[in-house]
Amino acid sequence: MANTTEKDRAWAEAKKRCRLHTRDIQLAKQLGISPKSLLKNIPSPKEQWKLPVKQWLARKKGLMKDDKLPF
């Protein structure tokens, strides 16, 4: 199990690299998304189809709120 300080560092890195606000980090924690998952979802220049992490979180929140599955 990771130390609390290691978890805090991971969240701080995700916040910085994904350009998120504190409320976005709180939302990710509420949705059960790890900082590693946020970092993996940063789109590269070759992945233009991928949403920016902030918009991806908002879409995830909408899916969880409506309880509608995309399939």
mmCIF file of the N, C-alpha and C atoms, coordinates in Angstrom:
data_MODEL
# 
_entry.id   MODEL 
# 
loop_
_atom_site.group_PDB 
_atom_site.id 
_atom_site.type_symbol 
_atom_site.label_atom_id 
_atom_site.label_alt_id 
_atom_site.label_comp_id 
_atom_site.label_asym_id 
_atom_site.label_entity_id 
_atom_site.label_seq_id 
_atom_site.pdbx_PDB_ins_code 
_atom_site.Cartn_x 
_atom_site.Cartn_y 
_atom_site.Cartn_z 
_atom_site.occupancy 
_atom_site.B_iso_or_equiv 
_atom_site.pdbx_formal_charge 
_atom_site.auth_seq_id 
_atom_site.auth_comp_id 
_atom_site.auth_asym_id 
_atom_site.auth_atom_id 
_atom_site.pdbx_PDB_model_num 
ATOM 1   N N  . MET A 1 1  ? 0.841   -1.186 0.000   1.00 0.00 ? 1  MET A N  1 
ATOM 2   C CA . MET A 1 1  ? 0.000   0.000  0.000   1.00 0.00 ? 1  MET A CA 1 
ATOM 3   C C  . MET A 1 1  ? 0.886   1.249  0.000   1.00 0.00 ? 1  MET A C  1 
ATOM 4   N N  . ALA A 1 2  ? 0.505   2.191  -0.753  1.00 0.00 ? 2  ALA A N  1 
ATOM 5   C CA . ALA A 1 2  ? 1.298   3.413  -0.880  1.00 0.00 ? 2  ALA A CA 1 
ATOM 6   C C  . ALA A 1 2  ? 1.100   4.314  0.341   1.00 0.00 ? 2  ALA A C  1 
ATOM 7   N N  . ASN A 1 3  ? 2.135   5.050  0.658   1.00 0.00 ? 3  ASN A N  1 
ATOM 8   C CA . ASN A 1 3  ? 2.045   6.035  1.725   1.00 0.00 ? 3  ASN A CA 1 
ATOM 9   C C  . ASN A 1 3  ? 1.072   7.136  1.354   1.00 0.00 ? 3  ASN A C  1 
ATOM 10  N N  . THR A 1 4  ? 0.578   7.832  2.357   1.00 0.00 ? 4  THR A N  1 
ATOM 11  C CA . THR A 1 4  ? -0.310  8.962  2.106   1.00 0.00 ? 4  THR A CA 1 
ATOM 12  C C  . THR A 1 4  ? 0.426   10.040 1.313   1.00 0.00 ? 4  THR A C  1 
ATOM 13  N N  . THR A 1 5  ? 1.688   10.244 1.629   1.00 0.00 ? 5  THR A N  1 
ATOM 14  C CA . THR A 1 5  ? 2.439   11.274 0.912   1.00 0.00 ? 5  THR A CA 1 
ATOM 15  C C  . THR A 1 5  ? 2.641   10.877 -0.548  1.00 0.00 ? 5  THR A C  1 
ATOM 16  N N  . GLU A 1 6  ? 2.820   9.582  -0.807  1.00 0.00 ? 6  GLU A N  1 
ATOM 17  C CA . GLU A 1 6  ? 2.957   9.136  -2.193  1.00 0.00 ? 6  GLU A CA 1 
ATOM 18  C C  . GLU A 1 6  ? 1.653   9.340  -2.954  1.00 0.00 ? 6  GLU A C  1 
ATOM 19  N N  . LYS A 1 7  ? 0.531   9.082  -2.300  1.00 0.00 ? 7  LYS A N  1 
ATOM 20  C CA . LYS A 1 7  ? -0.767  9.302  -2.938  1.00 0.00 ? 7  LYS A CA 1 
ATOM 21  C C  . LYS A 1 7  ? -0.968  10.789 -3.230  1.00 0.00 ? 7  LYS A C  1 
ATOM 22  N N  . ASP A 1 8  ? -0.600  11.615 -2.238  1.00 0.00 ? 8  ASP A N  1 
ATOM 23  C CA . ASP A 1 8  ? -0.734  13.060 -2.429  1.00 0.00 ? 8  ASP A CA 1 
ATOM 24  C C  . ASP A 1 8  ? 0.139   13.546 -3.582  1.00 0.00 ? 8  ASP A C  1 
ATOM 25  N N  . ARG A 1 9  ? 1.338   13.013 -3.678  1.00 0.00 ? 9  ARG A N  1 
ATOM 26  C CA . ARG A 1 9  ? 2.223   13.390 -4.786  1.00 0.00 ? 9  ARG A CA 1 
ATOM 27  C C  . ARG A 1 9  ? 1.632   12.968 -6.124  1.00 0.00 ? 9  ARG A C  1 
ATOM 28  N N  . ALA A 1 10 ? 1.044   11.770 -6.150  1.00 0.00 ? 10 ALA A N  1 
ATOM 29  C CA . ALA A 1 10 ? 0.442   11.284 -7.395  1.00 0.00 ? 10 ALA A CA 1 
ATOM 30  C C  . ALA A 1 10 ? -0.719  12.183 -7.809  1.00 0.00 ? 10 ALA A C  1 
ATOM 31  N N  . TRP A 1 11 ? -1.554  12.574 -6.853  1.00 0.00 ? 11 TRP A N  1 
ATOM 32  C CA . TRP A 1 11 ? -2.666  13.471 -7.174  1.00 0.00 ? 11 TRP A CA 1 
ATOM 33  C C  . TRP A 1 11 ? -2.165  14.841 -7.605  1.00 0.00 ? 11 TRP A C  1 
ATOM 34  N N  . ALA A 1 12 ? -1.114  15.336 -6.962  1.00 0.00 ? 12 ALA A N  1 
ATOM 35  C CA . ALA A 1 12 ? -0.558  16.645 -7.344  1.00 0.00 ? 12 ALA A CA 1 
ATOM 36  C C  . ALA A 1 12 ? 0.017   16.590 -8.759  1.00 0.00 ? 12 ALA A C  1 
ATOM 37  N N  . GLU A 1 13 ? 0.687   15.486 -9.085  1.00 0.00 ? 13 GLU A N  1 
ATOM 38  C CA . GLU A 1 13 ? 1.231   15.347 -10.438 1.00 0.00 ? 13 GLU A CA 1 
ATOM 39  C C  . GLU A 1 13 ? 0.115   15.282 -11.475 1.00 0.00 ? 13 GLU A C  1 
ATOM 40  N N  . ALA A 1 14 ? -0.949  14.533 -11.161 1.00 0.00 ? 14 ALA A N  1 
ATOM 41  C CA . ALA A 1 14 ? -2.083  14.433 -12.085 1.00 0.00 ? 14 ALA A CA 1 
ATOM 42  C C  . ALA A 1 14 ? -2.746  15.803 -12.267 1.00 0.00 ? 14 ALA A C  1 
ATOM 43  N N  . LYS A 1 15 ? -2.873  16.538 -11.168 1.00 0.00 ? 15 LYS A N  1 
ATOM 44  C CA . LYS A 1 15 ? -3.483  17.876 -11.242 1.00 0.00 ? 15 LYS A CA 1 
ATOM 45  C C  . LYS A 1 15 ? -2.667  18.798 -12.139 1.00 0.00 ? 15 LYS A C  1 
ATOM 46  N N  . LYS A 1 16 ? -1.355  18.727 -11.998 1.00 0.00 ? 16 LYS A N  1 
ATOM 47  C CA . LYS A 1 16 ? -0.480  19.603 -12.778 1.00 0.00 ? 16 LYS A CA 1 
ATOM 48  C C  . LYS A 1 16 ? -0.437  19.198 -14.251 1.00 0.00 ? 16 LYS A C  1 
ATOM 49  N N  . ARG A 1 17 ? -0.197  17.913 -14.510 1.00 0.00 ? 17 ARG A N  1 
ATOM 50  C CA . ARG A 1 17 ? -0.034  17.457 -15.890 1.00 0.00 ? 17 ARG A CA 1 
ATOM 51  C C  . ARG A 1 17 ? -1.339  17.462 -16.668 1.00 0.00 ? 17 ARG A C  1 
ATOM 52  N N  . CYS A 1 18 ? -2.468  17.260 -15.987 1.00 0.00 ? 18 CYS A N  1 
ATOM 53  C CA . CYS A 1 18 ? -3.769  17.249 -16.671 1.00 0.00 ? 18 CYS A CA 1 
ATOM 54  C C  . CYS A 1 18 ? -4.421  18.628 -16.674 1.00 0.00 ? 18 CYS A C  1 
ATOM 55  N N  . ARG A 1 19 ? -3.789  19.587 -16.005 1.00 0.00 ? 19 ARG A N  1 
ATOM 56  C CA . ARG A 1 19 ? -4.306  20.964 -15.910 1.00 0.00 ? 19 ARG A CA 1 
ATOM 57  C C  . ARG A 1 19 ? -5.716  20.987 -15.327 1.00 0.00 ? 19 ARG A C  1 
ATOM 58  N N  . LEU A 1 20 ? -5.849  20.399 -14.145 1.00 0.00 ? 20 LEU A N  1 
ATOM 59  C CA . LEU A 1 20 ? -7.144  20.304 -13.488 1.00 0.00 ? 20 LEU A CA 1 
ATOM 60  C C  . LEU A 1 20 ? -7.209  21.232 -12.290 1.00 0.00 ? 20 LEU A C  1 
ATOM 61  N N  . HIS A 1 21 ? -8.433  21.591 -11.912 1.00 0.00 ? 21 HIS A N  1 
ATOM 62  C CA . HIS A 1 21 ? -8.676  22.369 -10.702 1.00 0.00 ? 21 HIS A CA 1 
ATOM 63  C C  . HIS A 1 21 ? -8.912  21.409 -9.546  1.00 0.00 ? 21 HIS A C  1 
ATOM 64  N N  . THR A 1 22 ? -8.929  21.950 -8.348  1.00 0.00 ? 22 THR A N  1 
ATOM 65  C CA . THR A 1 22 ? -9.157  21.129 -7.162  1.00 0.00 ? 22 THR A CA 1 
ATOM 66  C C  . THR A 1 22 ? -10.504 20.433 -7.227  1.00 0.00 ? 22 THR A C  1 
ATOM 67  N N  . ARG A 1 23 ? -11.516 21.108 -7.743  1.00 0.00 ? 23 ARG A N  1 
ATOM 68  C CA . ARG A 1 23 ? -12.849 20.484 -7.828  1.00 0.00 ? 23 ARG A CA 1 
ATOM 69  C C  . ARG A 1 23 ? -12.852 19.322 -8.823  1.00 0.00 ? 23 ARG A C  1 
ATOM 70  N N  . ASP A 1 24 ? -12.011 19.383 -9.849  1.00 0.00 ? 24 ASP A N  1 
ATOM 71  C CA . ASP A 1 24 ? -11.899 18.279 -10.798 1.00 0.00 ? 24 ASP A CA 1 
ATOM 72  C C  . ASP A 1 24 ? -11.244 17.061 -10.139 1.00 0.00 ? 24 ASP A C  1 
ATOM 73  N N  . ILE A 1 25 ? -10.259 17.314 -9.298  1.00 0.00 ? 25 ILE A N  1 
ATOM 74  C CA . ILE A 1 25 ? -9.612  16.232 -8.560  1.00 0.00 ? 25 ILE A CA 1 
ATOM 75  C C  . ILE A 1 25 ? -10.602 15.599 -7.593  1.00 0.00 ? 25 ILE A C  1 
ATOM 76  N N  . GLN A 1 26 ? -11.406 16.422 -6.922  1.00 0.00 ? 26 GLN A N  1 
ATOM 77  C CA . GLN A 1 26 ? -12.425 15.896 -6.014  1.00 0.00 ? 26 GLN A CA 1 
ATOM 78  C C  . GLN A 1 26 ? -13.431 15.041 -6.773  1.00 0.00 ? 26 GLN A C  1 
ATOM 79  N N  . LEU A 1 27 ? -13.816 15.471 -7.956  1.00 0.00 ? 27 LEU A N  1 
ATOM 80  C CA . LEU A 1 27 ? -14.754 14.713 -8.776  1.00 0.00 ? 27 LEU A CA 1 
ATOM 81  C C  . LEU A 1 27 ? -14.152 13.371 -9.170  1.00 0.00 ? 27 LEU A C  1 
ATOM 82  N N  . ALA A 1 28 ? -12.884 13.364 -9.556  1.00 0.00 ? 28 ALA A N  1 
ATOM 83  C CA . ALA A 1 28 ? -12.219 12.114 -9.931  1.00 0.00 ? 28 ALA A CA 1 
ATOM 84  C C  . ALA A 1 28 ? -12.192 11.149 -8.750  1.00 0.00 ? 28 ALA A C  1 
ATOM 85  N N  . LYS A 1 29 ? -11.917 11.671 -7.561  1.00 0.00 ? 29 LYS A N  1 
ATOM 86  C CA . LYS A 1 29 ? -11.904 10.824 -6.370  1.00 0.00 ? 29 LYS A CA 1 
ATOM 87  C C  . LYS A 1 29 ? -13.295 10.268 -6.089  1.00 0.00 ? 29 LYS A C  1 
ATOM 88  N N  . GLN A 1 30 ? -14.329 11.084 -6.262  1.00 0.00 ? 30 GLN A N  1 
ATOM 89  C CA . GLN A 1 30 ? -15.708 10.629 -6.041  1.00 0.00 ? 30 GLN A CA 1 
ATOM 90  C C  . GLN A 1 30 ? -16.100 9.540  -7.033  1.00 0.00 ? 30 GLN A C  1 
ATOM 91  N N  . LEU A 1 31 ? -15.609 9.653  -8.255  1.00 0.00 ? 31 LEU A N  1 
ATOM 92  C CA . LEU A 1 31 ? -15.917 8.660  -9.279  1.00 0.00 ? 31 LEU A CA 1 
ATOM 93  C C  . LEU A 1 31 ? -15.049 7.411  -9.158  1.00 0.00 ? 31 LEU A C  1 
ATOM 94  N N  . GLY A 1 32 ? -14.068 7.443  -8.260  1.00 0.00 ? 32 GLY A N  1 
ATOM 95  C CA . GLY A 1 32 ? -13.203 6.292  -8.061  1.00 0.00 ? 32 GLY A CA 1 
ATOM 96  C C  . GLY A 1 32 ? -12.108 6.160  -9.099  1.00 0.00 ? 32 GLY A C  1 
ATOM 97  N N  . ILE A 1 33 ? -11.736 7.277  -9.704  1.00 0.00 ? 33 ILE A N  1 
ATOM 98  C CA . ILE A 1 33 ? -10.693 7.281  -10.732 1.00 0.00 ? 33 ILE A CA 1 
ATOM 99  C C  . ILE A 1 33 ? -9.354  7.571  -10.059 1.00 0.00 ? 33 ILE A C  1 
ATOM 100 N N  . SER A 1 34 ? -8.352  6.785  -10.378 1.00 0.00 ? 34 SER A N  1 
ATOM 101 C CA . SER A 1 34 ? -7.030  6.958  -9.774  1.00 0.00 ? 34 SER A CA 1 
ATOM 102 C C  . SER A 1 34 ? -6.229  8.011  -10.542 1.00 0.00 ? 34 SER A C  1 
ATOM 103 N N  . PRO A 1 35 ? -5.206  8.579  -9.899  1.00 0.00 ? 35 PRO A N  1 
ATOM 104 C CA . PRO A 1 35 ? -4.369  9.545  -10.611 1.00 0.00 ? 35 PRO A CA 1 
ATOM 105 C C  . PRO A 1 35 ? -3.649  8.908  -11.792 1.00 0.00 ? 35 PRO A C  1 
ATOM 106 N N  . LYS A 1 36 ? -3.302  7.648  -11.668 1.00 0.00 ? 36 LYS A N  1 
ATOM 107 C CA . LYS A 1 36 ? -2.649  6.946  -12.766 1.00 0.00 ? 36 LYS A CA 1 
ATOM 108 C C  . LYS A 1 36 ? -3.574  6.880  -13.981 1.00 0.00 ? 36 LYS A C  1 
ATOM 109 N N  . SER A 1 37 ? -4.848  6.656  -13.744 1.00 0.00 ? 37 SER A N  1 
ATOM 110 C CA . SER A 1 37 ? -5.823  6.607  -14.830 1.00 0.00 ? 37 SER A CA 1 
ATOM 111 C C  . SER A 1 37 ? -5.958  7.970  -15.515 1.00 0.00 ? 37 SER A C  1 
ATOM 112 N N  . LEU A 1 38 ? -5.917  9.025  -14.723 1.00 0.00 ? 38 LEU A N  1 
ATOM 113 C CA . LEU A 1 38 ? -5.990  10.372 -15.307 1.00 0.00 ? 38 LEU A CA 1 
ATOM 114 C C  . LEU A 1 38 ? -4.790  10.623 -16.213 1.00 0.00 ? 38 LEU A C  1 
ATOM 115 N N  . LEU A 1 39 ? -3.609  10.223 -15.731 1.00 0.00 ? 39 LEU A N  1 
ATOM 116 C CA . LEU A 1 39 ? -2.401  10.445 -16.517 1.00 0.00 ? 39 LEU A CA 1 
ATOM 117 C C  . LEU A 1 39 ? -2.408  9.619  -17.796 1.00 0.00 ? 39 LEU A C  1 
ATOM 118 N N  . LYS A 1 40 ? -2.983  8.431  -17.750 1.00 0.00 ? 40 LYS A N  1 
ATOM 119 C CA . LYS A 1 40 ? -3.046  7.589  -18.939 1.00 0.00 ? 40 LYS A CA 1 
ATOM 120 C C  . LYS A 1 40 ? -4.004  8.160  -19.980 1.00 0.00 ? 40 LYS A C  1 
ATOM 121 N N  . ASN A 1 41 ? -4.929  8.995  -19.561 1.00 0.00 ? 41 ASN A N  1 
ATOM 122 C CA . ASN A 1 41 ? -5.917  9.538  -20.482 1.00 0.00 ? 41 ASN A CA 1 
ATOM 123 C C  . ASN A 1 41 ? -5.552  10.900 -21.045 1.00 0.00 ? 41 ASN A C  1 
ATOM 124 N N  . ILE A 1 42 ? -4.324  11.338 -20.838 1.00 0.00 ? 42 ILE A N  1 
ATOM 125 C CA . ILE A 1 42 ? -3.861  12.570 -21.474 1.00 0.00 ? 42 ILE A CA 1 
ATOM 126 C C  . ILE A 1 42 ? -3.657  12.259 -22.956 1.00 0.00 ? 42 ILE A C  1 
ATOM 127 N N  . PRO A 1 43 ? -4.341  12.975 -23.835 1.00 0.00 ? 43 PRO A N  1 
ATOM 128 C CA . PRO A 1 43 ? -4.192  12.666 -25.262 1.00 0.00 ? 43 PRO A CA 1 
ATOM 129 C C  . PRO A 1 43 ? -2.841  13.135 -25.806 1.00 0.00 ? 43 PRO A C  1 
ATOM 130 N N  . SER A 1 44 ? -2.240  12.291 -26.608 1.00 0.00 ? 44 SER A N  1 
ATOM 131 C CA . SER A 1 44 ? -0.996  12.675 -27.292 1.00 0.00 ? 44 SER A CA 1 
ATOM 132 C C  . SER A 1 44 ? -1.382  13.336 -28.622 1.00 0.00 ? 44 SER A C  1 
ATOM 133 N N  . PRO A 1 45 ? -0.456  13.980 -29.304 1.00 0.00 ? 45 PRO A N  1 
ATOM 134 C CA . PRO A 1 45 ? -0.798  14.608 -30.589 1.00 0.00 ? 45 PRO A CA 1 
ATOM 135 C C  . PRO A 1 45 ? -1.350  13.621 -31.620 1.00 0.00 ? 45 PRO A C  1 
ATOM 136 N N  . LYS A 1 46 ? -0.972  12.361 -31.515 1.00 0.00 ? 46 LYS A N  1 
ATOM 137 C CA . LYS A 1 46 ? -1.474  11.357 -32.457 1.00 0.00 ? 46 LYS A CA 1 
ATOM 138 C C  . LYS A 1 46 ? -2.868  10.863 -32.091 1.00 0.00 ? 46 LYS A C  1 
ATOM 139 N N  . GLU A 1 47 ? -3.323  11.177 -30.892 1.00 0.00 ? 47 GLU A N  1 
ATOM 140 C CA . GLU A 1 47 ? -4.639  10.732 -30.423 1.00 0.00 ? 47 GLU A CA 1 
ATOM 141 C C  . GLU A 1 47 ? -5.621  11.899 -30.398 1.00 0.00 ? 47 GLU A C  1 
ATOM 142 N N  . GLN A 1 48 ? -5.889  12.456 -31.550 1.00 0.00 ? 48 GLN A N  1 
ATOM 143 C CA . GLN A 1 48 ? -6.768  13.619 -31.616 1.00 0.00 ? 48 GLN A CA 1 
ATOM 144 C C  . GLN A 1 48 ? -8.222  13.269 -31.307 1.00 0.00 ? 48 GLN A C  1 
ATOM 145 N N  . TRP A 1 49 ? -8.553  11.992 -31.369 1.00 0.00 ? 49 TRP A N  1 
ATOM 146 C CA . TRP A 1 49 ? -9.905  11.556 -31.078 1.00 0.00 ? 49 TRP A CA 1 
ATOM 147 C C  . TRP A 1 49 ? -10.196 11.566 -29.577 1.00 0.00 ? 49 TRP A C  1 
ATOM 148 N N  . LYS A 1 50 ? -9.139  11.586 -28.747 1.00 0.00 ? 50 LYS A N  1 
ATOM 149 C CA . LYS A 1 50 ? -9.304  11.542 -27.300 1.00 0.00 ? 50 LYS A CA 1 
ATOM 150 C C  . LYS A 1 50 ? -9.691  12.912 -26.762 1.00 0.00 ? 50 LYS A C  1 
ATOM 151 N N  . LEU A 1 51 ? -10.613 12.922 -25.815 1.00 0.00 ? 51 LEU A N  1 
ATOM 152 C CA . LEU A 1 51 ? -10.991 14.165 -25.156 1.00 0.00 ? 51 LEU A CA 1 
ATOM 153 C C  . LEU A 1 51 ? -9.920  14.592 -24.167 1.00 0.00 ? 51 LEU A C  1 
ATOM 154 N N  . PRO A 1 52 ? -9.772  15.889 -23.933 1.00 0.00 ? 52 PRO A N  1 
ATOM 155 C CA . PRO A 1 52 ? -8.915  16.326 -22.833 1.00 0.00 ? 52 PRO A CA 1 
ATOM 156 C C  . PRO A 1 52 ? -9.460  15.759 -21.517 1.00 0.00 ? 52 PRO A C  1 
ATOM 157 N N  . VAL A 1 53 ? -8.598  15.586 -20.549 1.00 0.00 ? 53 VAL A N  1 
ATOM 158 C CA . VAL A 1 53 ? -8.968  14.911 -19.304 1.00 0.00 ? 53 VAL A CA 1 
ATOM 159 C C  . VAL A 1 53 ? -10.127 15.620 -18.609 1.00 0.00 ? 53 VAL A C  1 
ATOM 160 N N  . LYS A 1 54 ? -10.131 16.930 -18.636 1.00 0.00 ? 54 LYS A N  1 
ATOM 161 C CA . LYS A 1 54 ? -11.201 17.690 -17.969 1.00 0.00 ? 54 LYS A CA 1 
ATOM 162 C C  . LYS A 1 54 ? -12.566 17.371 -18.596 1.00 0.00 ? 54 LYS A C  1 
ATOM 163 N N  . GLN A 1 55 ? -12.626 17.330 -19.907 1.00 0.00 ? 55 GLN A N  1 
ATOM 164 C CA . GLN A 1 55 ? -13.877 17.005 -20.591 1.00 0.00 ? 55 GLN A CA 1 
ATOM 165 C C  . GLN A 1 55 ? -14.233 15.535 -20.412 1.00 0.00 ? 55 GLN A C  1 
ATOM 166 N N  . TRP A 1 56 ? -13.226 14.669 -20.363 1.00 0.00 ? 56 TRP A N  1 
ATOM 167 C CA . TRP A 1 56 ? -13.446 13.250 -20.137 1.00 0.00 ? 56 TRP A CA 1 
ATOM 168 C C  . TRP A 1 56 ? -14.092 13.022 -18.773 1.00 0.00 ? 56 TRP A C  1 
ATOM 169 N N  . LEU A 1 57 ? -13.607 13.755 -17.750 1.00 0.00 ? 57 LEU A N  1 
ATOM 170 C CA . LEU A 1 57 ? -14.194 13.653 -16.414 1.00 0.00 ? 57 LEU A CA 1 
ATOM 171 C C  . LEU A 1 57 ? -15.646 14.132 -16.410 1.00 0.00 ? 57 LEU A C  1 
ATOM 172 N N  . ALA A 1 58 ? -15.912 15.231 -17.105 1.00 0.00 ? 58 ALA A N  1 
ATOM 173 C CA . ALA A 1 58 ? -17.272 15.759 -17.159 1.00 0.00 ? 58 ALA A CA 1 
ATOM 174 C C  . ALA A 1 58 ? -18.214 14.758 -17.832 1.00 0.00 ? 58 ALA A C  1 
ATOM 175 N N  . ARG A 1 59 ? -17.743 14.094 -18.864 1.00 0.00 ? 59 ARG A N  1 
ATOM 176 C CA . ARG A 1 59 ? -18.564 13.092 -19.548 1.00 0.00 ? 59 ARG A CA 1 
ATOM 177 C C  . ARG A 1 59 ? -18.815 11.894 -18.636 1.00 0.00 ? 59 ARG A C  1 
ATOM 178 N N  . LYS A 1 60 ? -17.771 11.469 -17.902 1.00 0.00 ? 60 LYS A N  1 
ATOM 179 C CA . LYS A 1 60 ? -17.929 10.358 -16.960 1.00 0.00 ? 60 LYS A CA 1 
ATOM 180 C C  . LYS A 1 60 ? -18.954 10.720 -15.887 1.00 0.00 ? 60 LYS A C  1 
ATOM 181 N N  . LYS A 1 61 ? -18.913 11.972 -15.428 1.00 0.00 ? 61 LYS A N  1 
ATOM 182 C CA . LYS A 1 61 ? -19.852 12.427 -14.403 1.00 0.00 ? 61 LYS A CA 1 
ATOM 183 C C  . LYS A 1 61 ? -21.272 12.368 -14.948 1.00 0.00 ? 61 LYS A C  1 
ATOM 184 N N  . GLY A 1 62 ? -21.453 12.780 -16.198 1.00 0.00 ? 62 GLY A N  1 
ATOM 185 C CA . GLY A 1 62 ? -22.777 12.745 -16.814 1.00 0.00 ? 62 GLY A CA 1 
ATOM 186 C C  . GLY A 1 62 ? -23.302 11.331 -16.949 1.00 0.00 ? 62 GLY A C  1 
ATOM 187 N N  . LEU A 1 63 ? -22.428 10.397 -17.305 1.00 0.00 ? 63 LEU A N  1 
ATOM 188 C CA . LEU A 1 63 ? -22.854 9.002  -17.431 1.00 0.00 ? 63 LEU A CA 1 
ATOM 189 C C  . LEU A 1 63 ? -23.236 8.428  -16.083 1.00 0.00 ? 63 LEU A C  1 
ATOM 190 N N  . MET A 1 64 ? -22.483 8.770  -15.048 1.00 0.00 ? 64 MET A N  1 
ATOM 191 C CA . MET A 1 64 ? -22.782 8.261  -13.719 1.00 0.00 ? 64 MET A CA 1 
ATOM 192 C C  . MET A 1 64 ? -24.056 8.898  -13.181 1.00 0.00 ? 64 MET A C  1 
ATOM 193 N N  . LYS A 1 65 ? -24.281 10.155 -13.494 1.00 0.00 ? 65 LYS A N  1 
ATOM 194 C CA . LYS A 1 65 ? -25.440 10.879 -12.997 1.00 0.00 ? 65 LYS A CA 1 
ATOM 195 C C  . LYS A 1 65 ? -26.732 10.354 -13.619 1.00 0.00 ? 65 LYS A C  1 
ATOM 196 N N  . ASP A 1 66 ? -26.694 10.100 -14.919 1.00 0.00 ? 66 ASP A N  1 
ATOM 197 C CA . ASP A 1 66 ? -27.887 9.653  -15.625 1.00 0.00 ? 66 ASP A CA 1 
ATOM 198 C C  . ASP A 1 66 ? -28.112 8.151  -15.514 1.00 0.00 ? 66 ASP A C  1 
ATOM 199 N N  . ASP A 1 67 ? -27.088 7.441  -15.022 1.00 0.00 ? 67 ASP A N  1 
ATOM 200 C CA . ASP A 1 67 ? -27.150 5.965  -14.944 1.00 0.00 ? 67 ASP A CA 1 
ATOM 201 C C  . ASP A 1 67 ? -27.478 5.335  -16.300 1.00 0.00 ? 67 ASP A C  1 
ATOM 202 N N  . LYS A 1 68 ? -26.976 5.954  -17.359 1.00 0.00 ? 68 LYS A N  1 
ATOM 203 C CA . LYS A 1 68 ? -27.166 5.423  -18.707 1.00 0.00 ? 68 LYS A CA 1 
ATOM 204 C C  . LYS A 1 68 ? -25.849 4.865  -19.191 1.00 0.00 ? 68 LYS A C  1 
ATOM 205 N N  . LEU A 1 69 ? -25.888 3.687  -19.711 1.00 0.00 ? 69 LEU A N  1 
ATOM 206 C CA . LEU A 1 69 ? -24.690 3.102  -20.266 1.00 0.00 ? 69 LEU A CA 1 
ATOM 207 C C  . LEU A 1 69 ? -24.601 3.448  -21.746 1.00 0.00 ? 69 LEU A C  1 
ATOM 208 N N  . PRO A 1 70 ? -23.395 3.628  -22.266 1.00 0.00 ? 70 PRO A N  1 
ATOM 209 C CA . PRO A 1 70 ? -23.270 4.027  -23.674 1.00 0.00 ? 70 PRO A CA 1 
ATOM 210 C C  . PRO A 1 70 ? -23.586 2.911  -24.663 1.00 0.00 ? 70 PRO A C  1 
ATOM 211 N N  . PHE A 1 71 ? -23.888 1.699  -24.200 1.00 0.00 ? 71 PHE A N  1 
ATOM 212 C CA . PHE A 1 71 ? -24.182 0.617  -25.127 1.00 0.00 ? 71 PHE A CA 1 
ATOM 213 C C  . PHE A 1 71 ? -25.518 -0.015 -24.820 1.00 0.00 ? 71 PHE A C  1 
# 
